[in-house]
């Protein structure tokens, strides 16, 4: 993930994809993969979201749950919009 794509404490909850969602599509996929593998949420928060649950457990849990919920929404509803208009171009 490019370094300018910082993880927010809370993922968006808009009824459509946002620029944040588009920037973090790979993060969402990693979260869904981790859930499918029954990975420990604390490890996922640290490795995928960059939030250490041992240092700030409430923030880590809130960030993890928010982004996982958004990933599930995007997988079921949001990405069809992305496919219809095309994947965003990344900065090079």
PDB file as gemmi writes it, atoms N, CA and C in Angstrom:
CRYST1    1.000    1.000    1.000  90.00  90.00  90.00 P 1                      
ATOM      1  N   UNK A   1       0.842  -1.167   0.000  1.00  0.00           N  
ATOM      2  CA  UNK A   1       0.000   0.000   0.000  1.00  0.00           C  
ATOM      3  C   UNK A   1       0.889   1.232   0.000  1.00  0.00           C  
ATOM      4  N   UNK A   2       0.599   2.184  -0.841  1.00  0.00           N  
ATOM      5  CA  UNK A   2       1.399   3.408  -0.839  1.00  0.00           C  
ATOM      6  C   UNK A   2       1.346   4.089   0.526  1.00  0.00           C  
ATOM      7  N   UNK A   3       2.435   4.721   0.945  1.00  0.00           N  
ATOM      8  CA  UNK A   3       2.477   5.319   2.277  1.00  0.00           C  
ATOM      9  C   UNK A   3       1.502   6.475   2.487  1.00  0.00           C  
ATOM     10  N   UNK A   4       1.023   7.099   1.411  1.00  0.00           N  
ATOM     11  CA  UNK A   4       0.090   8.208   1.589  1.00  0.00           C  
ATOM     12  C   UNK A   4      -1.344   7.726   1.774  1.00  0.00           C  
ATOM     13  N   UNK A   5      -1.579   6.441   1.754  1.00  0.00           N  
ATOM     14  CA  UNK A   5      -2.902   5.873   1.984  1.00  0.00           C  
ATOM     15  C   UNK A   5      -2.992   5.424   3.433  1.00  0.00           C  
ATOM     16  N   UNK A   6      -3.126   6.356   4.330  1.00  0.00           N  
ATOM     17  CA  UNK A   6      -3.170   6.054   5.752  1.00  0.00           C  
ATOM     18  C   UNK A   6      -4.504   5.423   6.119  1.00  0.00           C  
ATOM     19  N   UNK A   7      -4.467   4.579   7.130  1.00  0.00           N  
ATOM     20  CA  UNK A   7      -5.662   3.929   7.634  1.00  0.00           C  
ATOM     21  C   UNK A   7      -6.333   4.861   8.642  1.00  0.00           C  
ATOM     22  N   UNK A   8      -7.589   5.169   8.415  1.00  0.00           N  
ATOM     23  CA  UNK A   8      -8.361   5.986   9.340  1.00  0.00           C  
ATOM     24  C   UNK A   8      -8.821   5.117  10.514  1.00  0.00           C  
ATOM     25  N   UNK A   9      -9.149   5.742  11.614  1.00  0.00           N  
ATOM     26  CA  UNK A   9      -9.661   4.978  12.753  1.00  0.00           C  
ATOM     27  C   UNK A   9     -10.985   4.314  12.420  1.00  0.00           C  
ATOM     28  N   UNK A  10     -11.798   4.960  11.605  1.00  0.00           N  
ATOM     29  CA  UNK A  10     -13.080   4.401  11.183  1.00  0.00           C  
ATOM     30  C   UNK A  10     -13.165   4.417   9.666  1.00  0.00           C  
ATOM     31  N   UNK A  11     -13.630   3.318   9.110  1.00  0.00           N  
ATOM     32  CA  UNK A  11     -13.864   3.246   7.667  1.00  0.00           C  
ATOM     33  C   UNK A  11     -15.131   4.036   7.336  1.00  0.00           C  
ATOM     34  N   UNK A  12     -15.287   4.440   6.089  1.00  0.00           N  
ATOM     35  CA  UNK A  12     -16.503   5.159   5.699  1.00  0.00           C  
ATOM     36  C   UNK A  12     -17.744   4.294   5.899  1.00  0.00           C  
ATOM     37  N   UNK A  13     -18.892   4.949   5.999  1.00  0.00           N  
ATOM     38  CA  UNK A  13     -20.148   4.200   6.042  1.00  0.00           C  
ATOM     39  C   UNK A  13     -21.158   4.752   5.048  1.00  0.00           C  
ATOM     40  N   UNK A  14     -20.649   5.385   4.013  1.00  0.00           N  
ATOM     41  CA  UNK A  14     -21.492   5.950   2.957  1.00  0.00           C  
ATOM     42  C   UNK A  14     -22.162   4.825   2.166  1.00  0.00           C  
ATOM     43  N   UNK A  15     -23.312   5.105   1.542  1.00  0.00           N  
ATOM     44  CA  UNK A  15     -24.009   4.082   0.760  1.00  0.00           C  
ATOM     45  C   UNK A  15     -23.407   3.852  -0.624  1.00  0.00           C  
ATOM     46  N   UNK A  16     -22.282   4.505  -0.924  1.00  0.00           N  
ATOM     47  CA  UNK A  16     -21.579   4.294  -2.181  1.00  0.00           C  
ATOM     48  C   UNK A  16     -20.080   4.256  -1.886  1.00  0.00           C  
ATOM     49  N   UNK A  17     -19.319   3.758  -2.851  1.00  0.00           N  
ATOM     50  CA  UNK A  17     -17.874   3.731  -2.675  1.00  0.00           C  
ATOM     51  C   UNK A  17     -17.336   5.149  -2.581  1.00  0.00           C  
ATOM     52  N   UNK A  18     -16.354   5.308  -1.752  1.00  0.00           N  
ATOM     53  CA  UNK A  18     -15.700   6.605  -1.567  1.00  0.00           C  
ATOM     54  C   UNK A  18     -14.272   6.507  -2.098  1.00  0.00           C  
ATOM     55  N   UNK A  19     -13.601   7.621  -2.278  1.00  0.00           N  
ATOM     56  CA  UNK A  19     -12.185   7.560  -2.645  1.00  0.00           C  
ATOM     57  C   UNK A  19     -11.372   6.746  -1.626  1.00  0.00           C  
ATOM     58  N   UNK A  20     -11.724   6.848  -0.352  1.00  0.00           N  
ATOM     59  CA  UNK A  20     -11.032   6.056   0.675  1.00  0.00           C  
ATOM     60  C   UNK A  20     -11.181   4.566   0.378  1.00  0.00           C  
ATOM     61  N   UNK A  21     -12.399   4.141   0.040  1.00  0.00           N  
ATOM     62  CA  UNK A  21     -12.636   2.731  -0.286  1.00  0.00           C  
ATOM     63  C   UNK A  21     -11.774   2.298  -1.470  1.00  0.00           C  
ATOM     64  N   UNK A  22     -11.731   3.129  -2.489  1.00  0.00           N  
ATOM     65  CA  UNK A  22     -10.952   2.786  -3.671  1.00  0.00           C  
ATOM     66  C   UNK A  22      -9.471   2.669  -3.338  1.00  0.00           C  
ATOM     67  N   UNK A  23      -8.970   3.576  -2.500  1.00  0.00           N  
ATOM     68  CA  UNK A  23      -7.567   3.535  -2.105  1.00  0.00           C  
ATOM     69  C   UNK A  23      -7.253   2.311  -1.248  1.00  0.00           C  
ATOM     70  N   UNK A  24      -8.243   1.821  -0.518  1.00  0.00           N  
ATOM     71  CA  UNK A  24      -8.011   0.734   0.432  1.00  0.00           C  
ATOM     72  C   UNK A  24      -8.637  -0.596   0.001  1.00  0.00           C  
ATOM     73  N   UNK A  25      -8.905  -0.743  -1.283  1.00  0.00           N  
ATOM     74  CA  UNK A  25      -9.495  -1.983  -1.779  1.00  0.00           C  
ATOM     75  C   UNK A  25      -8.625  -3.193  -1.425  1.00  0.00           C  
ATOM     76  N   UNK A  26      -7.325  -3.071  -1.571  1.00  0.00           N  
ATOM     77  CA  UNK A  26      -6.430  -4.194  -1.235  1.00  0.00           C  
ATOM     78  C   UNK A  26      -6.470  -4.490   0.262  1.00  0.00           C  
ATOM     79  N   UNK A  27      -6.588  -3.458   1.081  1.00  0.00           N  
ATOM     80  CA  UNK A  27      -6.717  -3.652   2.532  1.00  0.00           C  
ATOM     81  C   UNK A  27      -7.982  -4.436   2.831  1.00  0.00           C  
ATOM     82  N   UNK A  28      -9.068  -4.065   2.198  1.00  0.00           N  
ATOM     83  CA  UNK A  28     -10.331  -4.769   2.411  1.00  0.00           C  
ATOM     84  C   UNK A  28     -10.204  -6.248   2.022  1.00  0.00           C  
ATOM     85  N   UNK A  29      -9.544  -6.504   0.914  1.00  0.00           N  
ATOM     86  CA  UNK A  29      -9.360  -7.901   0.495  1.00  0.00           C  
ATOM     87  C   UNK A  29      -8.517  -8.673   1.504  1.00  0.00           C  
ATOM     88  N   UNK A  30      -7.496  -8.033   2.014  1.00  0.00           N  
ATOM     89  CA  UNK A  30      -6.648  -8.685   3.027  1.00  0.00           C  
ATOM     90  C   UNK A  30      -7.455  -8.991   4.290  1.00  0.00           C  
ATOM     91  N   UNK A  31      -8.340  -8.084   4.683  1.00  0.00           N  
ATOM     92  CA  UNK A  31      -9.183  -8.324   5.855  1.00  0.00           C  
ATOM     93  C   UNK A  31     -10.123  -9.494   5.634  1.00  0.00           C  
ATOM     94  N   UNK A  32     -10.722  -9.562   4.452  1.00  0.00           N  
ATOM     95  CA  UNK A  32     -11.626 -10.673   4.145  1.00  0.00           C  
ATOM     96  C   UNK A  32     -10.871 -12.002   4.105  1.00  0.00           C  
ATOM     97  N   UNK A  33      -9.680 -11.997   3.537  1.00  0.00           N  
ATOM     98  CA  UNK A  33      -8.852 -13.208   3.524  1.00  0.00           C  
ATOM     99  C   UNK A  33      -8.494 -13.640   4.933  1.00  0.00           C  
ATOM    100  N   UNK A  34      -8.138 -12.677   5.773  1.00  0.00           N  
ATOM    101  CA  UNK A  34      -7.775 -12.993   7.154  1.00  0.00           C  
ATOM    102  C   UNK A  34      -8.965 -13.585   7.899  1.00  0.00           C  
ATOM    103  N   UNK A  35     -10.143 -13.021   7.672  1.00  0.00           N  
ATOM    104  CA  UNK A  35     -11.335 -13.570   8.328  1.00  0.00           C  
ATOM    105  C   UNK A  35     -11.602 -14.992   7.853  1.00  0.00           C  
ATOM    106  N   UNK A  36     -11.461 -15.235   6.563  1.00  0.00           N  
ATOM    107  CA  UNK A  36     -11.673 -16.581   6.023  1.00  0.00           C  
ATOM    108  C   UNK A  36     -10.684 -17.584   6.616  1.00  0.00           C  
ATOM    109  N   UNK A  37      -9.497 -17.106   6.955  1.00  0.00           N  
ATOM    110  CA  UNK A  37      -8.469 -17.957   7.562  1.00  0.00           C  
ATOM    111  C   UNK A  37      -8.576 -18.021   9.085  1.00  0.00           C  
ATOM    112  N   UNK A  38      -9.612 -17.389   9.643  1.00  0.00           N  
ATOM    113  CA  UNK A  38      -9.801 -17.343  11.100  1.00  0.00           C  
ATOM    114  C   UNK A  38      -8.590 -16.764  11.826  1.00  0.00           C  
ATOM    115  N   UNK A  39      -7.986 -15.763  11.231  1.00  0.00           N  
ATOM    116  CA  UNK A  39      -6.823 -15.114  11.846  1.00  0.00           C  
ATOM    117  C   UNK A  39      -7.265 -14.326  13.075  1.00  0.00           C  
ATOM    118  N   UNK A  40      -6.373 -14.219  14.031  1.00  0.00           N  
ATOM    119  CA  UNK A  40      -6.637 -13.448  15.244  1.00  0.00           C  
ATOM    120  C   UNK A  40      -6.757 -11.969  14.884  1.00  0.00           C  
ATOM    121  N   UNK A  41      -7.824 -11.331  15.333  1.00  0.00           N  
ATOM    122  CA  UNK A  41      -8.085  -9.940  14.966  1.00  0.00           C  
ATOM    123  C   UNK A  41      -6.944  -9.020  15.386  1.00  0.00           C  
ATOM    124  N   UNK A  42      -6.293  -9.319  16.513  1.00  0.00           N  
ATOM    125  CA  UNK A  42      -5.202  -8.468  16.990  1.00  0.00           C  
ATOM    126  C   UNK A  42      -4.022  -8.491  16.017  1.00  0.00           C  
ATOM    127  N   UNK A  43      -3.734  -9.667  15.496  1.00  0.00           N  
ATOM    128  CA  UNK A  43      -2.646  -9.793  14.524  1.00  0.00           C  
ATOM    129  C   UNK A  43      -3.009  -9.073  13.225  1.00  0.00           C  
ATOM    130  N   UNK A  44      -4.250  -9.217  12.808  1.00  0.00           N  
ATOM    131  CA  UNK A  44      -4.715  -8.562  11.582  1.00  0.00           C  
ATOM    132  C   UNK A  44      -4.676  -7.045  11.752  1.00  0.00           C  
ATOM    133  N   UNK A  45      -5.112  -6.559  12.902  1.00  0.00           N  
ATOM    134  CA  UNK A  45      -5.078  -5.118  13.149  1.00  0.00           C  
ATOM    135  C   UNK A  45      -3.651  -4.593  13.046  1.00  0.00           C  
ATOM    136  N   UNK A  46      -2.716  -5.345  13.586  1.00  0.00           N  
ATOM    137  CA  UNK A  46      -1.318  -4.908  13.560  1.00  0.00           C  
ATOM    138  C   UNK A  46      -0.731  -4.980  12.154  1.00  0.00           C  
ATOM    139  N   UNK A  47      -0.905  -6.122  11.495  1.00  0.00           N  
ATOM    140  CA  UNK A  47      -0.262  -6.343  10.204  1.00  0.00           C  
ATOM    141  C   UNK A  47      -0.942  -5.618   9.041  1.00  0.00           C  
ATOM    142  N   UNK A  48      -2.250  -5.575   9.051  1.00  0.00           N  
ATOM    143  CA  UNK A  48      -2.987  -5.013   7.915  1.00  0.00           C  
ATOM    144  C   UNK A  48      -3.324  -3.535   8.134  1.00  0.00           C  
ATOM    145  N   UNK A  49      -3.709  -3.209   9.362  1.00  0.00           N  
ATOM    146  CA  UNK A  49      -4.172  -1.848   9.630  1.00  0.00           C  
ATOM    147  C   UNK A  49      -3.134  -0.971  10.324  1.00  0.00           C  
ATOM    148  N   UNK A  50      -2.082  -1.587  10.818  1.00  0.00           N  
ATOM    149  CA  UNK A  50      -1.021  -0.817  11.458  1.00  0.00           C  
ATOM    150  C   UNK A  50      -1.370  -0.295  12.840  1.00  0.00           C  
ATOM    151  N   UNK A  51      -2.300  -0.970  13.528  1.00  0.00           N  
ATOM    152  CA  UNK A  51      -2.703  -0.560  14.870  1.00  0.00           C  
ATOM    153  C   UNK A  51      -2.377  -1.705  15.825  1.00  0.00           C  
ATOM    154  N   UNK A  52      -1.563  -1.435  16.813  1.00  0.00           N  
ATOM    155  CA  UNK A  52      -1.116  -2.459  17.758  1.00  0.00           C  
ATOM    156  C   UNK A  52      -2.101  -2.575  18.914  1.00  0.00           C  
ATOM    157  N   UNK A  53      -2.788  -3.728  18.981  1.00  0.00           N  
ATOM    158  CA  UNK A  53      -3.794  -3.949  20.017  1.00  0.00           C  
ATOM    159  C   UNK A  53      -3.189  -4.004  21.412  1.00  0.00           C  
ATOM    160  N   UNK A  54      -1.914  -4.348  21.526  1.00  0.00           N  
ATOM    161  CA  UNK A  54      -1.300  -4.389  22.851  1.00  0.00           C  
ATOM    162  C   UNK A  54      -1.057  -2.974  23.388  1.00  0.00           C  
ATOM    163  N   UNK A  55      -0.954  -1.985  22.508  1.00  0.00           N  
ATOM    164  CA  UNK A  55      -0.737  -0.602  22.927  1.00  0.00           C  
ATOM    165  C   UNK A  55      -2.040   0.181  23.074  1.00  0.00           C  
ATOM    166  N   UNK A  56      -3.009  -0.117  22.225  1.00  0.00           N  
ATOM    167  CA  UNK A  56      -4.275   0.617  22.234  1.00  0.00           C  
ATOM    168  C   UNK A  56      -5.400  -0.333  21.818  1.00  0.00           C  
ATOM    169  N   UNK A  57      -5.829  -1.220  22.734  1.00  0.00           N  
ATOM    170  CA  UNK A  57      -6.793  -2.258  22.365  1.00  0.00           C  
ATOM    171  C   UNK A  57      -8.144  -1.722  21.888  1.00  0.00           C  
ATOM    172  N   UNK A  58      -8.640  -0.663  22.493  1.00  0.00           N  
ATOM    173  CA  UNK A  58      -9.944  -0.129  22.082  1.00  0.00           C  
ATOM    174  C   UNK A  58      -9.891   0.431  20.665  1.00  0.00           C  
ATOM    175  N   UNK A  59      -8.862   1.199  20.381  1.00  0.00           N  
ATOM    176  CA  UNK A  59      -8.706   1.761  19.031  1.00  0.00           C  
ATOM    177  C   UNK A  59      -8.492   0.652  18.015  1.00  0.00           C  
ATOM    178  N   UNK A  60      -7.670  -0.313  18.356  1.00  0.00           N  
ATOM    179  CA  UNK A  60      -7.391  -1.416  17.433  1.00  0.00           C  
ATOM    180  C   UNK A  60      -8.669  -2.181  17.109  1.00  0.00           C  
ATOM    181  N   UNK A  61      -9.457  -2.485  18.121  1.00  0.00           N  
ATOM    182  CA  UNK A  61     -10.697  -3.242  17.905  1.00  0.00           C  
ATOM    183  C   UNK A  61     -11.681  -2.426  17.074  1.00  0.00           C  
ATOM    184  N   UNK A  62     -11.834  -1.149  17.403  1.00  0.00           N  
ATOM    185  CA  UNK A  62     -12.760  -0.271  16.674  1.00  0.00           C  
ATOM    186  C   UNK A  62     -12.335  -0.145  15.206  1.00  0.00           C  
ATOM    187  N   UNK A  63     -11.053   0.054  14.980  1.00  0.00           N  
ATOM    188  CA  UNK A  63     -10.545   0.192  13.610  1.00  0.00           C  
ATOM    189  C   UNK A  63     -10.730  -1.110  12.844  1.00  0.00           C  
ATOM    190  N   UNK A  64     -10.397  -2.220  13.473  1.00  0.00           N  
ATOM    191  CA  UNK A  64     -10.551  -3.523  12.833  1.00  0.00           C  
ATOM    192  C   UNK A  64     -12.014  -3.784  12.474  1.00  0.00           C  
ATOM    193  N   UNK A  65     -12.913  -3.630  13.431  1.00  0.00           N  
ATOM    194  CA  UNK A  65     -14.326  -3.934  13.182  1.00  0.00           C  
ATOM    195  C   UNK A  65     -14.920  -3.013  12.118  1.00  0.00           C  
ATOM    196  N   UNK A  66     -14.559  -1.748  12.160  1.00  0.00           N  
ATOM    197  CA  UNK A  66     -15.060  -0.792  11.184  1.00  0.00           C  
ATOM    198  C   UNK A  66     -14.611  -1.160   9.768  1.00  0.00           C  
ATOM    199  N   UNK A  67     -13.341  -1.474   9.619  1.00  0.00           N  
ATOM    200  CA  UNK A  67     -12.814  -1.791   8.290  1.00  0.00           C  
ATOM    201  C   UNK A  67     -13.290  -3.158   7.806  1.00  0.00           C  
ATOM    202  N   UNK A  68     -13.437  -4.123   8.696  1.00  0.00           N  
ATOM    203  CA  UNK A  68     -13.961  -5.423   8.275  1.00  0.00           C  
ATOM    204  C   UNK A  68     -15.414  -5.288   7.826  1.00  0.00           C  
ATOM    205  N   UNK A  69     -16.211  -4.527   8.556  1.00  0.00           N  
ATOM    206  CA  UNK A  69     -17.603  -4.303   8.152  1.00  0.00           C  
ATOM    207  C   UNK A  69     -17.660  -3.633   6.782  1.00  0.00           C  
ATOM    208  N   UNK A  70     -16.800  -2.653   6.558  1.00  0.00           N  
ATOM    209  CA  UNK A  70     -16.775  -1.966   5.263  1.00  0.00           C  
ATOM    210  C   UNK A  70     -16.301  -2.909   4.161  1.00  0.00           C  
ATOM    211  N   UNK A  71     -15.342  -3.756   4.469  1.00  0.00           N  
ATOM    212  CA  UNK A  71     -14.867  -4.736   3.489  1.00  0.00           C  
ATOM    213  C   UNK A  71     -16.001  -5.671   3.073  1.00  0.00           C  
ATOM    214  N   UNK A  72     -16.792  -6.098   4.043  1.00  0.00           N  
ATOM    215  CA  UNK A  72     -17.925  -6.988   3.730  1.00  0.00           C  
ATOM    216  C   UNK A  72     -18.956  -6.248   2.885  1.00  0.00           C  
ATOM    217  N   UNK A  73     -19.241  -4.996   3.242  1.00  0.00           N  
ATOM    218  CA  UNK A  73     -20.183  -4.204   2.452  1.00  0.00           C  
ATOM    219  C   UNK A  73     -19.660  -4.052   1.026  1.00  0.00           C  
ATOM    220  N   UNK A  74     -18.391  -3.718   0.903  1.00  0.00           N  
ATOM    221  CA  UNK A  74     -17.808  -3.510  -0.428  1.00  0.00           C  
ATOM    222  C   UNK A  74     -17.854  -4.789  -1.251  1.00  0.00           C  
ATOM    223  N   UNK A  75     -17.573  -5.912  -0.621  1.00  0.00           N  
ATOM    224  CA  UNK A  75     -17.584  -7.189  -1.347  1.00  0.00           C  
ATOM    225  C   UNK A  75     -18.976  -7.533  -1.858  1.00  0.00           C  
ATOM    226  N   UNK A  76     -19.987  -7.171  -1.112  1.00  0.00           N  
ATOM    227  CA  UNK A  76     -21.353  -7.520  -1.500  1.00  0.00           C  
ATOM    228  C   UNK A  76     -22.061  -6.439  -2.308  1.00  0.00           C  
ATOM    229  N   UNK A  77     -21.672  -5.196  -2.130  1.00  0.00           N  
ATOM    230  CA  UNK A  77     -22.406  -4.102  -2.762  1.00  0.00           C  
ATOM    231  C   UNK A  77     -21.524  -3.119  -3.532  1.00  0.00           C  
ATOM    232  N   UNK A  78     -20.423  -2.743  -2.967  1.00  0.00           N  
ATOM    233  CA  UNK A  78     -19.650  -1.631  -3.488  1.00  0.00           C  
ATOM    234  C   UNK A  78     -18.811  -1.907  -4.704  1.00  0.00           C  
ATOM    235  N   UNK A  79     -18.203  -3.072  -4.790  1.00  0.00           N  
ATOM    236  CA  UNK A  79     -17.255  -3.288  -5.868  1.00  0.00           C  
ATOM    237  C   UNK A  79     -17.915  -3.412  -7.235  1.00  0.00           C  
ATOM    238  N   UNK A  80     -19.195  -3.711  -7.291  1.00  0.00           N  
ATOM    239  CA  UNK A  80     -19.852  -3.728  -8.600  1.00  0.00           C  
ATOM    240  C   UNK A  80     -19.843  -2.335  -9.215  1.00  0.00           C  
ATOM    241  N   UNK A  81     -19.942  -1.305  -8.366  1.00  0.00           N  
ATOM    242  CA  UNK A  81     -19.849   0.075  -8.859  1.00  0.00           C  
ATOM    243  C   UNK A  81     -18.455   0.354  -9.414  1.00  0.00           C  
ATOM    244  N   UNK A  82     -17.472  -0.162  -8.723  1.00  0.00           N  
ATOM    245  CA  UNK A  82     -16.090   0.012  -9.154  1.00  0.00           C  
ATOM    246  C   UNK A  82     -15.868  -0.662 -10.499  1.00  0.00           C  
ATOM    247  N   UNK A  83     -16.396  -1.864 -10.654  1.00  0.00           N  
ATOM    248  CA  UNK A  83     -16.223  -2.603 -11.908  1.00  0.00           C  
ATOM    249  C   UNK A  83     -16.948  -1.921 -13.070  1.00  0.00           C  
ATOM    250  N   UNK A  84     -18.076  -1.298 -12.788  1.00  0.00           N  
ATOM    251  CA  UNK A  84     -18.831  -0.626 -13.833  1.00  0.00           C  
ATOM    252  C   UNK A  84     -18.084   0.582 -14.393  1.00  0.00           C  
ATOM    253  N   UNK A  85     -17.366   1.303 -13.547  1.00  0.00           N  
ATOM    254  CA  UNK A  85     -16.679   2.504 -14.022  1.00  0.00           C  
ATOM    255  C   UNK A  85     -15.186   2.306 -14.190  1.00  0.00           C  
ATOM    256  N   UNK A  86     -14.648   1.167 -13.772  1.00  0.00           N  
ATOM    257  CA  UNK A  86     -13.232   0.887 -13.928  1.00  0.00           C  
ATOM    258  C   UNK A  86     -12.450   1.111 -12.653  1.00  0.00           C  
ATOM    259  N   UNK A  87     -11.423   0.328 -12.464  1.00  0.00           N  
ATOM    260  CA  UNK A  87     -10.576   0.406 -11.283  1.00  0.00           C  
ATOM    261  C   UNK A  87      -9.791   1.715 -11.306  1.00  0.00           C  
ATOM    262  N   UNK A  88      -9.648   2.371 -10.164  1.00  0.00           N  
ATOM    263  CA  UNK A  88      -8.906   3.649 -10.166  1.00  0.00           C  
ATOM    264  C   UNK A  88      -7.443   3.442 -10.493  1.00  0.00           C  
ATOM    265  N   UNK A  89      -6.873   4.423 -11.124  1.00  0.00           N  
ATOM    266  CA  UNK A  89      -5.436   4.380 -11.439  1.00  0.00           C  
ATOM    267  C   UNK A  89      -4.656   4.734 -10.183  1.00  0.00           C  
ATOM    268  N   UNK A  90      -3.546   4.052  -9.999  1.00  0.00           N  
ATOM    269  CA  UNK A  90      -2.703   4.340  -8.839  1.00  0.00           C  
ATOM    270  C   UNK A  90      -1.655   5.383  -9.201  1.00  0.00           C  
ATOM    271  N   UNK A  91      -1.149   6.066  -8.192  1.00  0.00           N  
ATOM    272  CA  UNK A  91      -0.074   7.023  -8.415  1.00  0.00           C  
ATOM    273  C   UNK A  91       1.215   6.257  -8.679  1.00  0.00           C  
ATOM    274  N   UNK A  92       1.980   6.734  -9.597  1.00  0.00           N  
ATOM    275  CA  UNK A  92       3.252   6.064  -9.897  1.00  0.00           C  
ATOM    276  C   UNK A  92       4.402   6.993  -9.691  1.00  0.00           C  
TER     277      UNK A  92                                                      
END                                                                             
